[in-house]
Amino acid sequence: MAWQNKQNRLLHLFEYTTVRYVGTQNKKIGLLYRIFQLTIVGYLIGWVFLKNKGYQVKDDTLESSVVTKVKGIARVNTTDSNLWGPEDYVFPNQGETFLSIATNFIETPNQKLGNCSENPKVPNNTCSKDEDCTVGEAVRAGNGIKTGICLETHNGTCEIYGWCPTEIHRDPHPATIVREAENFTLYIRNFIRFSQFNFSTSNVPKENRSLYLKNCLYDETVFPYCPIFRLGDIVNKTGNKFEEMALKGGSIGVLIEWLCDLDVDSECRPHYSFVRLGKLSEKIGFDFRFARYFTTAGQKQRTFYRVFGIHLEIMVFGMARKFCIIPTIVNIASALTLMGAGSYICDVMLLYVMKKRSVNTESKNDKEIPLQIMPESLKRKFSL
């Protein structure tokens, strides 16, 4: 007997009870149920699959490499040259994700190492006696090292040992703007890779590459995928005028966005946009300094430049998508679950909200009546 009881308990593990439901002819409830079903199907197809492409997985970890090249010749009026090429006005010479193009300059020519007075505009450098100028002390934000002599005849400034005469301090002048810089061209070659899908590409077309690059210049309508940009067009697309930015310089972000649908071969192209960095109300300029050295009569000299230019920061970001069966099944299963919630809502409406409602109860001790001999009004449907 004990063994029989154990067998009965084990058999309970393999029982399955079907869900029982009652069919009712109620137009309002039936319409509500169908509307709910259509809403879920519309959400699944329209929003999940078409809008958000829920049948795909995404990879937003973009590996990127950028190579830049600037071309153009400009006439200038400097002591060491009257013609500048890319090797003269592009910094650094080997551009990557950032580069600066000189558009204006202030020149201090023929500097030699020696003793001279510090520039009066340098802060904390005034003196009234020699004791105010400590020997060997570097002038903070200045141009040299103090010699211990106070030059009262030079606005009461300390004498320094450094490159003399010191840097010319003045505001940039429109007359020295590099006018030809507006027509300089910037070539950007961008290599990208999405490691999750082992997919790589670049922004330069693979077919007819040489012919395409010779004849294209970036234009949103005619050549939206051309990787060659005119410097003046870049500035104009940020909402600024080239003449104004060239005077004191500025920083511009070149944004390259990749949105790739790897299920469609042609849907992996870059989108370019341009924005001025920093607060637009302040319009902060951009400048830096460098020097060119030479030797005259055995003495080393240099020409010192304070350069104003357009700083370009190239920022690459993006995302790739590709079909995957797992998110497809998950989204479909979620929609079917929501449909089940619709049945529950309709049951609540039928039993507790509708004015004409009846509750059928059945005793647990009622004997099972074969479905074939049950009255039509008491038949219950079963779902397997």
C-alpha positions in Angstrom: 0.0 0.0 0.0 2.8 2.4 0.9 4.5 1.6 -2.4 1.2 2.3 -4.2 0.9 5.7 -2.5 4.4 6.7 -3.5 3.6 5.8 -7.1 0.5 7.9 -7.0 2.5 10.9 -5.7 5.1 10.5 -8.5 2.4 10.3 -11.1 1.2 13.8 -10.0 4.5 15.2 -11.3 3.5 14.2 -14.8 -0.1 15.6 -14.7 -1.1 18.6 -16.9 -4.3 20.6 -16.5 -5.6 22.5 -19.5 -6.7 26.1 -19.2 -10.5 26.3 -19.4 -12.3 29.3 -20.9 -15.9 30.3 -21.6 -16.9 31.7 -25.0 -19.4 34.6 -24.7 -21.1 36.6 -27.4 -20.6 40.2 -26.2 -19.8 42.8 -28.9 -18.2 45.3 -26.6 -15.9 42.8 -25.0 -15.1 41.2 -28.4 -14.3 44.6 -29.9 -12.1 45.5 -27.0 -10.2 42.2 -27.3 -9.6 42.6 -31.0 -8.5 46.3 -30.6 -6.1 45.1 -27.9 -4.7 42.4 -30.2 -4.3 44.8 -33.2 -2.6 47.3 -30.9 0.0 44.7 -29.8 0.6 43.5 -33.4 1.0 47.1 -34.6 3.4 47.8 -31.7 5.4 44.7 -32.5 5.6 45.3 -36.3 5.7 49.1 -36.4 7.7 50.2 -33.3 9.8 47.1 -32.3 10.7 45.8 -35.8 10.4 48.7 -38.2 11.3 51.7 -36.0 13.8 50.2 -33.5 14.8 47.1 -35.6 14.3 44.8 -32.6 15.3 41.8 -34.8 18.9 43.0 -34.8 21.7 43.2 -32.3 23.9 46.3 -32.1 27.6 47.0 -31.6 28.4 50.6 -30.6 32.1 49.9 -29.8 33.7 51.5 -32.8 37.4 51.1 -33.5 38.6 54.0 -35.6 41.8 55.3 -37.2 42.1 58.7 -39.0 44.7 60.0 -41.5 44.5 63.6 -42.6 46.2 65.6 -45.4 46.0 69.3 -46.2 46.8 70.8 -49.6 47.1 74.4 -50.8 49.7 77.2 -51.4 49.5 80.7 -49.8 51.4 84.0 -50.3 52.7 85.5 -47.0 54.9 88.4 -46.1 57.5 87.2 -43.6 61.3 87.7 -43.2 62.2 84.1 -44.1 59.6 83.3 -46.8 56.9 84.8 -49.1 55.3 81.5 -49.9 53.8 78.9 -47.5 53.0 75.3 -48.3 51.3 72.6 -46.1 54.7 71.9 -44.4 54.8 75.5 -43.2 51.2 76.2 -42.0 50.0 72.7 -40.8 50.7 71.6 -37.2 51.5 68.9 -36.5 53.0 67.9 -39.9 51.6 64.3 -39.6 48.0 64.9 -38.8 45.7 62.4 -37.2 42.6 63.1 -35.2 43.6 66.7 -34.8 45.5 69.4 -36.6 45.9 73.2 -36.8 46.0 75.3 -39.9 47.6 78.8 -39.6 45.4 81.6 -40.8 47.1 84.7 -39.2 50.4 85.5 -37.4 52.4 88.0 -35.5 56.1 87.8 -36.4 59.1 88.8 -34.2 62.2 88.6 -36.6 65.9 88.1 -36.0 66.0 87.2 -32.3 69.4 86.5 -30.8 70.5 85.2 -27.5 71.6 88.0 -25.2 70.6 90.5 -22.5 67.7 92.9 -22.9 64.8 94.3 -21.0 61.7 92.2 -20.3 58.5 93.2 -22.0 56.7 95.7 -19.8 53.4 93.9 -20.3 54.7 90.8 -18.5 53.1 90.7 -15.0 55.2 90.9 -11.8 58.3 92.2 -13.5 58.5 95.8 -12.4 61.3 97.0 -10.3 62.7 100.2 -8.7 66.2 98.9 -7.7 68.5 96.0 -8.5 67.5 94.0 -5.4 64.0 93.6 -6.9 65.5 91.5 -9.7 66.8 88.2 -8.2 69.7 86.8 -10.2 68.9 83.5 -12.0 65.2 83.7 -11.3 63.0 82.9 -14.4 60.3 85.4 -15.2 57.0 83.7 -14.9 55.0 84.0 -18.2 58.1 86.0 -19.4 60.8 85.5 -21.9 64.0 84.8 -20.0 66.1 84.7 -16.8 66.7 87.8 -14.6 70.3 89.1 -14.5 69.9 91.1 -11.3 69.8 94.5 -13.0 66.9 96.9 -12.9 66.6 98.9 -16.0 64.8 102.1 -14.8 65.1 103.7 -18.2 62.9 100.9 -19.7 59.7 101.5 -17.6 61.4 100.0 -14.5 61.7 96.4 -15.8 64.3 93.7 -15.0 67.0 92.9 -17.4 66.8 89.3 -18.7 69.0 86.8 -20.6 67.0 85.3 -23.4 66.0 85.7 -27.0 66.2 89.4 -27.8 64.3 91.5 -28.7 61.4 89.9 -26.8 58.2 88.8 -28.4 56.0 91.6 -29.9 52.7 91.9 -28.0 49.8 93.2 -30.0 46.4 92.2 -31.3 46.3 90.3 -34.6 45.8 92.5 -37.7 43.6 91.7 -40.7 46.4 92.6 -43.0 48.3 89.5 -42.1 45.5 87.0 -42.6 46.4 84.1 -44.9 43.6 84.8 -47.5 44.3 81.7 -49.6 43.6 79.5 -46.5 39.9 79.6 -47.3 40.5 77.4 -50.4 42.8 74.9 -48.7 41.5 71.4 -48.9 41.4 68.8 -46.1 41.5 65.1 -47.0 40.2 62.8 -44.2 40.6 59.1 -44.5 38.8 57.1 -41.8 39.1 53.4 -41.2 36.6 51.8 -38.9 35.9 48.3 -37.5 33.1 46.7 -35.5 34.8 43.9 -33.7 31.6 42.1 -32.6 30.7 41.5 -36.3 34.3 41.4 -37.6 33.3 44.1 -40.1 35.7 46.8 -41.3 35.4 49.5 -43.9 36.6 53.1 -44.7 35.0 56.4 -45.9 36.9 56.2 -49.3 35.0 54.2 -52.0 36.7 51.0 -53.1 35.8 51.3 -56.8 37.3 54.0 -59.0 39.0 55.5 -56.0 41.6 57.6 -57.8 39.1 59.0 -60.3 36.5 59.8 -57.7 38.9 61.6 -55.4 40.2 63.7 -58.3 36.8 65.0 -59.2 34.9 65.3 -55.9 34.6 68.0 -53.2 32.3 67.5 -50.3 28.8 68.7 -50.8 25.7 67.6 -48.9 23.7 67.2 -52.1 26.2 66.4 -54.9 29.0 64.6 -53.1 27.7 63.7 -49.6 30.4 60.9 -49.2 33.4 62.7 -50.6 36.2 62.8 -47.9 37.8 66.0 -49.3 36.6 69.3 -47.6 37.2 72.9 -48.4 38.4 74.8 -45.3 36.1 77.8 -46.0 33.1 75.4 -46.3 33.9 73.8 -43.0 33.9 77.2 -41.3 30.7 78.3 -43.0 28.8 75.1 -42.0 29.4 76.0 -38.3 27.5 79.3 -38.8 30.6 81.5 -38.8 32.4 83.6 -41.4 35.8 82.6 -42.5 37.2 86.1 -42.3 36.2 86.5 -38.7 37.5 83.1 -37.6 40.8 83.5 -39.5 41.6 86.7 -37.6 41.9 85.2 -34.1 41.4 81.5 -34.8 39.0 79.0 -33.4 38.3 75.4 -32.8 36.0 73.2 -34.9 34.8 69.7 -34.4 34.5 67.5 -37.5 32.0 64.8 -36.6 31.9 61.5 -38.6 28.9 59.4 -37.7 28.6 55.8 -38.9 25.1 54.1 -38.7 25.5 50.7 -40.4 22.9 48.2 -41.2 25.0 45.1 -42.0 22.0 43.2 -43.4 22.1 45.7 -46.3 25.4 46.0 -48.1 24.9 49.7 -49.1 23.8 50.9 -45.7 27.2 51.7 -44.1 28.2 55.2 -45.1 29.6 58.1 -43.0 27.6 61.2 -42.2 29.6 64.4 -41.8 28.7 67.4 -39.6 30.6 70.4 -38.3 30.3 72.4 -35.0 32.3 75.2 -33.4 33.7 74.1 -30.1 33.3 76.3 -27.0 30.6 78.8 -26.1 29.3 80.6 -29.2 28.7 83.8 -27.2 32.4 84.1 -26.2 33.9 83.0 -29.6 37.2 82.1 -28.0 40.1 82.2 -30.4 43.0 79.7 -30.9 46.7 80.5 -31.1 50.1 78.9 -30.4 53.8 79.8 -30.8 56.7 78.3 -32.7 60.1 79.4 -34.0 62.3 78.9 -37.1 66.0 78.8 -36.5 68.9 79.8 -38.8 72.5 80.9 -38.6 74.0 84.2 -39.8 77.7 84.9 -39.6 78.2 82.0 -37.3 75.6 83.3 -34.8 72.4 81.3 -34.2 69.2 83.4 -34.7 65.5 82.7 -35.0 62.2 84.1 -36.2 59.5 83.8 -33.6 55.8 83.5 -34.6 52.6 83.7 -32.6 50.2 81.9 -34.9 46.4 82.2 -35.0 44.7 79.3 -36.7 41.7 77.0 -37.1 42.1 73.9 -34.9 40.2 70.9 -36.3 39.3 68.0 -34.0 38.0 64.9 -35.8 35.6 62.8 -33.7 34.3 59.5 -35.0 31.4 57.6 -33.5 28.7 55.2 -34.6 26.8 51.9 -34.3 26.3 48.8 -36.4 23.3 46.5 -36.4 22.8 42.9 -37.7 20.0 40.3 -37.7 20.0 37.9 -34.7 17.4 35.2 -34.0 17.6 35.7 -30.2 16.2 39.3 -29.9 13.7 38.4 -32.6 12.3 35.5 -30.5 12.4 37.6 -27.3 10.4 40.4 -28.8 7.8 38.1 -30.3 7.4 36.3 -27.0 7.0 39.6 -25.2 4.2 40.6 -27.6 2.4 37.2 -27.0 2.7 37.8 -23.3 1.0 41.1 -23.7 -1.8 39.5 -25.6 -2.3 37.2 -22.7 -2.7 40.2 -20.5 -5.5 41.4 -22.9 -7.5 38.2 -22.1 -7.2 39.0 -18.4 -8.3 42.6 -18.9 -11.4 41.4 -20.9 -12.2 38.9 -18.1 -12.2 41.6 -15.5 -14.3 43.8 -17.7 -16.8 41.0 -18.3 -17.1 39.9 -14.6 -16.9 43.1 -12.7 -17.6 46.1 -15.1 -20.4 45.0 -17.5 -23.9 45.6 -16.2 -25.3 42.3 -17.4 -23.0 39.6 -16.0 -23.5 36.2 -14.6 -21.0 34.1 -12.6 -20.9 30.3 -13.2 -19.7 28.2 -10.3 -19.0 24.6 -10.3 -18.6 22.4 -7.3 -15.4 20.4 -7.0 -17.5 17.3 -6.2 -19.6 17.5 -9.4 -19.3 14.4 -11.5 -17.7 14.7 -14.9 -20.4 14.9 -17.6 -19.4 13.7 -21.1 -19.3 16.7 -23.4 -21.4 15.0 -26.0 -24.5 14.7 -23.7 -24.2 18.1 -22.0 -26.8 20.7 -22.9 -25.7 23.2 -25.5 -25.9 26.1 -23.0 -23.6 24.3 -20.5 -20.9 23.3 -23.0 -17.4 24.6 -22.2 -14.6 24.8 -24.6 -11.1 23.6 -23.9 -7.8 24.8 -25.3 -5.0 22.4 -25.6 
